[in-house]
Amino acid sequence: MHITISFSKEDERRLNLYGSHNRQLKMQEIVEDCIKHHTMGYDINNEVIAYSEAHIPKMKEDDEGKERFTHVHGGVLLYNPLSDTKLRPNFAKTTFIDDVFQSYINQKYNLTQPRHTPRDKDREKEYISKVGKKRKDYIEELKEIGSMKELEAYLKRKNIDYRVVETSKNHYVKILTGPKEKDINLQGRGFEHLSIKKLQENDAEPYEANEDKDIEALKEILDSYYAKRIEDVESRRSKATKDKLAQIHNSTTNDDIFFDKKPNRDAVAQVEETHQAPTRKIKMKR
């Protein structure tokens, strides 16, 4: 599983205020929070194998004159070494929660919100069209949507083309996927909660985008999700794996994986300076 963490020009300025050493520690904390988020429920020290590398460009512009910014590439092996089974992350299946997490991280580390940062819209459009999401993907992504305002805000933020269809018998939202793909109607099985009538009824309630929620509200949403995630992962563990974890932890709990705790330094390796290559590497290991 691949994770990319991007920083804006303003983010770089803010990170640089920490100084070289503390900047690296902050980036390590951000990476670790991201890996914990996507592997929530698993023991990060004993069931997760991860690696990350920070690309800090020495050349600030590419051949076309566009600015190049710091970004981090992370990788999580889809293998649980403790149980010798496949690791099942929540990556790409919980977009709503990922949006909440992104807003939480931005507030926690004083980073800019994406909506405040100029984007290359054409590049985003091209990427989205190549992804070719299917109906089942949208069922998973939109399951937390509760009002028409929230749905429209979400689709616009994700740069997803759509239109509202209204006939004598039907009233629903259609996602436009392009000439080579079949459009997706947000109605029927899996989309019952996205009935236009139901969504508009809920519009009476004030809508607050994730970016506008304070950090405590965001953390409450995440902790609720993480509790369910931990329960789900635990229910799929074999007795042998549970016994191994019990021996390792000596009957301790999983409380240390929530974000109100300090990062576990055992999961973060030292920062390796590479003088010959144009990058600085931040390695993550068990």
C-alpha positions as CSV (number, residue, x, y, z in Angstrom):
1,M,0.0,0.0,0.0
2,H,1.4,3.4,-1.1
3,I,0.8,6.6,0.9
4,T,1.8,10.1,-0.4
5,I,2.0,13.1,2.0
6,S,2.3,16.4,0.2
7,F,3.2,19.8,1.7
8,S,2.5,23.2,0.3
9,K,4.9,26.1,0.1
10,E,3.3,27.6,3.3
11,D,3.6,24.2,5.0
12,E,7.4,24.1,4.2
13,R,7.8,27.6,5.7
14,R,6.0,26.5,8.9
15,L,8.0,23.3,9.2
16,N,11.3,25.2,8.7
17,L,10.5,27.3,11.7
18,Y,11.1,24.2,13.9
19,G,14.7,24.0,12.8
20,S,16.4,21.1,10.9
21,H,16.3,18.5,13.7
22,N,12.7,19.2,15.0
23,R,11.4,19.6,11.4
24,Q,12.5,16.0,10.8
25,L,10.9,14.8,14.0
26,K,7.6,16.6,13.1
27,M,7.6,14.9,9.7
28,Q,8.2,11.6,11.4
29,E,5.3,12.1,13.6
30,I,3.0,13.0,10.7
31,V,4.1,9.9,8.8
32,E,3.6,7.7,11.8
33,D,0.1,9.2,12.4
34,C,-0.8,8.4,8.7
35,I,0.4,4.8,9.0
36,K,-1.4,4.3,12.2
37,H,-4.6,5.7,10.6
38,H,-4.5,3.3,7.7
39,T,-3.6,0.3,9.8
40,M,-5.7,1.1,12.8
41,G,-6.6,-2.0,14.8
42,Y,-3.3,-3.7,14.1
43,D,-0.3,-3.6,16.5
44,I,2.0,-1.2,14.8
45,N,5.1,-2.7,16.5
46,N,4.4,-6.3,15.8
47,E,1.9,-6.6,12.9
48,V,2.9,-3.7,10.6
49,I,5.9,-3.4,8.4
50,A,6.3,0.1,7.0
51,Y,8.8,2.3,5.2
52,S,8.8,6.0,4.3
53,E,11.1,8.4,2.4
54,A,10.9,12.2,2.4
55,H,11.8,13.9,-0.9
56,I,13.1,17.3,-0.2
57,P,14.0,18.8,-3.6
58,K,17.2,20.8,-4.0
59,M,16.0,22.2,-7.3
60,K,12.9,24.2,-6.5
61,E,11.5,24.2,-10.0
62,D,11.0,21.4,-12.6
63,D,11.9,21.7,-16.4
64,E,8.5,23.5,-17.0
65,G,9.2,26.1,-14.3
66,K,6.6,24.7,-11.9
67,E,7.6,24.8,-8.2
68,R,8.6,21.5,-6.5
69,F,7.7,20.9,-2.9
70,T,8.6,18.5,-0.2
71,H,6.6,15.3,-0.1
72,V,6.8,11.9,1.6
73,H,6.2,8.5,0.0
74,G,5.3,5.8,2.4
75,G,4.8,2.1,1.9
76,V,3.0,-0.5,4.1
77,L,3.5,-4.1,3.4
78,L,0.2,-5.9,3.1
79,Y,1.5,-8.7,5.2
80,N,1.1,-9.4,8.9
81,P,4.3,-11.0,10.1
82,L,2.8,-12.0,13.5
83,S,-0.1,-14.0,12.0
84,D,1.5,-14.8,8.7
85,T,-1.6,-13.5,7.0
86,K,-2.6,-10.6,4.7
87,L,-2.8,-7.2,6.4
88,R,-6.1,-5.5,5.6
89,P,-5.8,-1.7,5.8
90,N,-8.7,0.7,5.5
91,F,-6.9,2.5,2.6
92,A,-9.2,3.9,-0.2
93,K,-12.3,2.5,1.4
94,T,-13.2,5.2,3.9
95,T,-12.9,8.5,2.0
96,F,-15.1,10.4,4.5
97,I,-12.9,9.3,7.4
98,D,-9.8,10.0,5.4
99,D,-11.0,13.6,4.9
100,V,-11.7,13.9,8.6
101,F,-8.2,12.6,9.3
102,Q,-6.6,15.0,6.9
103,S,-8.3,18.0,8.5
104,Y,-7.3,16.7,11.9
105,I,-3.6,16.3,10.9
106,N,-3.6,19.8,9.3
107,Q,-4.9,21.3,12.6
108,K,-2.7,19.2,14.8
109,Y,0.5,20.2,13.0
110,N,-0.6,23.7,11.9
111,L,-0.6,22.8,8.2
112,T,-2.7,24.5,5.4
113,Q,-6.0,23.1,4.4
114,P,-6.1,21.9,0.8
115,R,-9.0,24.2,-0.1
116,H,-6.7,27.1,0.8
117,T,-4.0,25.9,-1.6
118,P,-4.1,26.4,-5.4
119,R,-4.3,23.1,-7.2
120,D,-3.7,21.9,-10.8
121,K,-7.4,21.1,-11.6
122,D,-6.6,19.7,-15.1
123,R,-4.1,17.3,-13.5
124,E,-6.7,16.2,-10.9
125,K,-9.4,15.7,-13.5
126,E,-7.0,13.5,-15.6
127,Y,-6.1,11.4,-12.5
128,I,-9.7,10.9,-11.4
129,S,-10.8,9.8,-14.9
130,K,-8.0,7.2,-15.0
131,V,-9.0,5.8,-11.6
132,G,-12.4,4.6,-12.9
133,K,-14.2,4.1,-9.6
134,K,-17.0,1.6,-9.6
135,R,-20.4,1.6,-8.0
136,K,-19.3,-0.4,-5.0
137,D,-16.5,2.1,-4.3
138,Y,-19.0,5.0,-4.1
139,I,-21.2,3.0,-1.9
140,E,-18.3,2.7,0.6
141,E,-17.1,6.3,0.1
142,L,-20.5,8.0,0.5
143,K,-22.0,5.9,3.3
144,E,-21.4,8.7,5.9
145,I,-23.1,11.4,3.8
146,G,-26.2,12.7,5.5
147,S,-27.5,15.8,3.6
148,M,-27.7,17.3,0.1
149,K,-25.4,20.1,1.1
150,E,-22.8,17.6,2.4
151,L,-23.1,15.5,-0.7
152,E,-22.6,18.5,-3.1
153,A,-19.7,19.8,-1.0
154,Y,-18.0,16.4,-1.1
155,L,-18.4,15.9,-4.8
156,K,-17.2,19.4,-5.6
157,R,-14.2,19.1,-3.3
158,K,-13.3,15.8,-5.0
159,N,-13.7,17.4,-8.4
160,I,-16.3,14.8,-9.4
161,D,-18.7,15.7,-12.1
162,Y,-22.4,15.1,-11.4
163,R,-25.9,16.3,-12.1
164,V,-29.3,16.0,-10.4
165,V,-31.8,13.9,-12.4
166,E,-35.5,14.7,-11.9
167,T,-38.3,12.9,-13.8
168,S,-41.9,12.1,-13.1
169,K,-40.8,9.0,-11.2
170,N,-37.2,9.5,-10.1
171,H,-35.2,12.1,-8.4
172,Y,-31.5,11.3,-7.8
173,V,-27.9,12.3,-8.3
174,K,-25.9,10.9,-11.2
175,I,-22.1,10.8,-11.2
176,L,-20.7,11.5,-14.7
177,T,-17.8,9.2,-15.4
178,G,-16.9,10.1,-19.0
179,P,-17.7,8.8,-22.5
180,K,-16.0,5.4,-22.0
181,E,-17.5,4.6,-18.6
182,K,-21.1,4.0,-17.5
183,D,-22.5,6.8,-15.4
184,I,-23.3,5.9,-11.8
185,N,-26.8,6.6,-10.4
186,L,-26.8,7.2,-6.7
187,Q,-30.0,5.3,-6.1
188,G,-31.0,1.8,-5.3
189,R,-29.2,-0.8,-3.2
190,G,-26.4,0.8,-1.2
191,F,-27.6,4.3,-1.9
192,E,-30.9,4.3,0.0
193,H,-29.7,7.0,2.4
194,L,-28.9,9.2,-0.6
195,S,-32.5,9.7,-1.7
196,I,-32.9,13.3,-2.7
197,K,-35.9,13.6,-0.5
198,K,-34.1,12.3,2.6
199,L,-31.0,14.4,1.8
200,Q,-33.0,17.6,1.4
201,E,-34.9,16.9,4.7
202,N,-31.6,16.8,6.5
203,D,-30.5,20.1,4.9
204,A,-32.5,21.8,7.6
205,E,-29.6,20.8,10.0
206,P,-26.6,23.2,9.7
207,Y,-23.8,21.6,7.6
208,E,-20.2,22.1,8.7
209,A,-17.4,20.9,6.4
210,N,-14.6,18.9,8.0
211,E,-12.2,21.7,7.4
212,D,-14.3,24.0,9.6
213,K,-14.7,21.6,12.5
214,D,-12.4,22.2,15.5
215,I,-9.8,19.6,16.4
216,E,-11.8,18.1,19.2
217,A,-14.8,17.5,17.0
218,L,-12.5,15.8,14.4
219,K,-10.8,13.7,17.0
220,E,-14.2,12.5,18.4
221,I,-15.2,11.3,14.9
222,L,-11.9,9.5,14.5
223,D,-11.9,7.9,17.9
224,S,-15.4,6.6,17.3
225,Y,-14.3,5.1,14.0
226,Y,-11.0,3.7,15.4
227,A,-12.9,1.9,18.2
228,K,-15.1,0.1,15.6
229,R,-12.0,-0.6,13.5
230,I,-10.1,-2.1,16.5
231,E,-13.2,-4.3,17.3
232,D,-13.4,-5.4,13.7
233,V,-9.7,-6.4,13.4
234,E,-9.8,-8.1,16.8
235,S,-12.8,-10.2,15.7
236,R,-10.8,-11.5,12.8
237,R,-7.7,-12.5,14.8
238,S,-7.1,-16.1,15.4
239,K,-6.7,-17.4,18.9
240,A,-3.0,-18.1,18.2
241,T,-2.4,-14.5,17.2
242,K,-4.3,-13.2,20.2
243,D,-2.2,-15.4,22.5
244,K,1.0,-14.1,20.8
245,L,0.0,-10.5,21.3
246,A,-1.0,-11.2,24.9
247,Q,2.4,-12.6,25.6
248,I,4.1,-9.6,23.9
249,H,2.1,-6.9,25.7
250,N,2.0,-8.8,29.0
251,S,-1.8,-8.1,29.1
252,T,-1.5,-4.4,28.3
253,T,-4.1,-2.6,26.2
254,N,-4.1,-0.9,22.8
255,D,-4.7,2.6,24.3
256,D,-1.3,3.9,23.2
257,I,-2.3,3.9,19.5
258,F,-4.8,6.7,19.8
259,F,-3.5,10.1,18.7
260,D,-3.7,11.8,22.1
261,K,-0.7,9.8,23.1
262,K,2.9,10.6,22.3
263,P,4.3,8.8,19.2
264,N,5.9,5.5,19.8
265,R,9.6,6.1,19.1
266,D,10.3,2.4,18.7
267,A,8.3,2.5,15.4
268,V,10.4,5.3,14.0
269,A,14.0,4.8,12.9
270,Q,16.7,7.4,12.9
271,V,16.8,10.0,10.1
272,E,19.4,9.1,7.5
273,E,21.1,12.1,5.8
274,T,22.0,11.3,2.2
275,H,24.5,13.8,0.9
276,Q,25.0,12.3,-2.6
277,A,21.3,12.0,-3.5
278,P,18.9,15.0,-3.7
279,T,16.7,13.6,-1.0
280,R,16.6,13.1,2.7
281,K,15.3,9.7,3.8
282,I,13.1,9.1,6.8
283,K,12.9,5.4,7.5
284,M,10.1,3.6,9.3
285,K,10.6,0.1,10.6
286,R,9.3,-2.2,13.3
